[in-house]
Amino acid sequence: MGTRSIPMSDQLLAVNELLTRKAYRRHEITGSRAARLLGRSLEQFMAYASEQGVPIISVSEAELVEDVRTPGACLEGVGRR
């Protein structure tokens, strides 16, 4: 089996995707920033991240437990002026 050559531009795109995905996974950049770096809409990036196994929503266990214990708490004060 021979070695397949990939044009440099494709290699750079692949590296950009890998580094962007890694930075997003580590919470070093936002989803919006990741989308811009990849030239995609936020919706496209979220679909891509999900397909790649990257969680698009990250909540700690403590936050999840608190949300379950106090449903609707996150909405307190919403709509009030």
CORPEBEL-V523776 format. One record per pair of residues at least 24 apart in sequence whose ideal C-beta (glycine too) atoms are under 10 Angstrom apart, sorted by the first residue. I is the first residue (numbers start at 1). GAP is how many residues later the second one is. D is the distance in whole Angstrom. If there is no record, write none. Layout:
# CORPEBEL-V523776
{{I	GAP	D} {I	GAP	D}}
This chain:
# CORPEBEL-V523776
{{13	25	9} {13	26	10} {17	31	8} {17	35	9} {18	34	10} {20	25	9} {20	28	10} {20	29	10} {21	24	9} {21	27	8} {21	28	7} {21	31	6} {21	32	10} {21	33	6} {22	32	9} {24	25	7} {24	28	10} {24	30	6} {24	31	10} {24	32	9} {24	34	10} {25	24	8} {25	27	9} {25	28	9} {25	29	5} {25	30	8} {25	33	9} {27	31	7} {31	25	7} {31	26	10}}
